[in-house]
Amino acid sequence: MSLPVGRIEIDEAPARRCSRCGAAVEETRHTRTDYVVGYYLLHTGPIAEATVRRGDDEAPTSYLRLLDVVEVVSCPRCFGEPEVQRSWAAFGGAAGGF
């Protein structure tokens, strides 16, 4: 594709949005002395128990395998809400979460 002189083609990922309020979120910004969190990201989705054996003499290790990744994005404002904190803390437990 031909671009006008002085233009650079940039491959940008689609903007992330908060799963709760829909606000656009940015990457975390770092400086020499501080940082500003842009968003929190949780990977979740359906799971299945799986087993792996690394060597002939090792006992098998069971783990929960993530079958289909679902990303839950939270902006810093929503992440500060007690309801959201409880939901995120419930992932992996019996309560379920989102």
C-alpha positions as CSV (number, residue, x, y, z in Angstrom):
1,M,0.0,0.0,0.0
2,S,1.3,3.4,-0.9
3,L,1.4,6.1,1.8
4,P,1.8,9.8,1.3
5,V,5.4,11.1,1.8
6,G,6.1,11.6,5.5
7,R,3.4,9.2,6.7
8,I,4.3,6.1,8.7
9,E,2.0,3.1,8.9
10,I,1.4,2.1,12.5
11,D,-0.1,-1.2,13.5
12,E,-2.2,-0.3,16.5
13,A,-4.0,-2.9,18.6
14,P,-7.7,-2.1,19.2
15,A,-8.2,0.1,22.2
16,R,-9.2,-1.7,25.4
17,R,-12.3,-0.7,27.3
18,C,-13.4,-1.3,30.9
19,S,-15.7,-4.3,31.0
20,R,-17.8,-2.6,33.7
21,C,-18.2,1.1,32.6
22,G,-16.9,1.0,29.0
23,A,-14.3,3.7,29.5
24,A,-11.3,3.6,27.2
25,V,-8.1,2.6,29.1
26,E,-4.4,3.2,28.3
27,E,-1.2,1.3,29.0
28,T,0.5,1.7,32.4
29,R,2.9,4.7,32.2
30,H,6.3,4.5,33.9
31,T,8.7,7.3,34.8
32,R,12.0,7.1,36.6
33,T,10.4,7.4,40.0
34,D,6.8,6.4,39.6
35,Y,4.1,4.7,37.5
36,V,0.4,5.2,36.7
37,V,-1.7,2.1,36.3
38,G,-3.7,2.3,33.1
39,Y,-5.9,-0.8,33.6
40,Y,-6.1,-4.2,35.3
41,L,-6.5,-7.3,33.2
42,L,-7.9,-10.7,34.3
43,H,-7.7,-13.8,32.1
44,T,-10.6,-16.2,32.8
45,G,-12.8,-18.6,30.9
46,P,-13.8,-22.2,30.8
47,I,-11.2,-24.6,32.4
48,A,-10.5,-28.3,32.4
49,E,-8.3,-30.4,34.6
50,A,-5.2,-31.7,32.9
51,T,-2.2,-33.7,33.9
52,V,1.5,-33.4,32.8
53,R,4.4,-35.7,33.4
54,R,7.8,-34.0,32.8
55,G,10.0,-37.1,32.8
56,D,9.7,-40.8,33.0
57,D,10.5,-40.9,36.7
58,E,8.4,-37.9,37.8
59,A,5.0,-38.2,39.3
60,P,2.2,-36.6,37.2
61,T,1.2,-33.0,38.1
62,S,-2.4,-32.0,37.8
63,Y,-3.4,-28.4,36.9
64,L,-6.4,-26.4,35.6
65,R,-6.0,-25.6,31.9
66,L,-7.7,-22.4,30.5
67,L,-9.5,-23.6,27.4
68,D,-10.8,-20.3,26.0
69,V,-9.4,-17.0,27.2
70,V,-11.9,-14.3,28.2
71,E,-10.3,-11.0,29.1
72,V,-11.9,-8.9,31.8
73,V,-10.6,-5.3,31.8
74,S,-11.0,-2.9,34.7
75,C,-10.2,0.8,34.7
76,P,-8.5,2.0,37.9
77,R,-11.7,3.8,39.0
78,C,-13.9,0.7,38.7
79,F,-11.2,-1.5,40.2
80,G,-11.3,0.7,43.4
81,E,-15.0,-0.2,43.9
82,P,-15.6,-2.8,46.7
83,E,-18.0,-4.7,44.4
84,V,-15.3,-5.2,41.8
85,Q,-12.7,-6.1,44.3
86,R,-14.9,-8.8,45.7
87,S,-15.7,-10.2,42.2
88,W,-12.0,-10.3,41.3
89,A,-11.1,-12.0,44.6
90,A,-13.7,-14.6,44.0
91,F,-12.1,-15.9,40.8
92,G,-10.7,-19.4,41.3
93,G,-12.9,-19.9,44.3
94,A,-16.4,-21.4,44.8
95,A,-18.1,-18.0,44.5
96,G,-17.3,-17.7,40.7
97,G,-17.0,-14.0,40.1
98,F,-18.3,-12.2,36.9
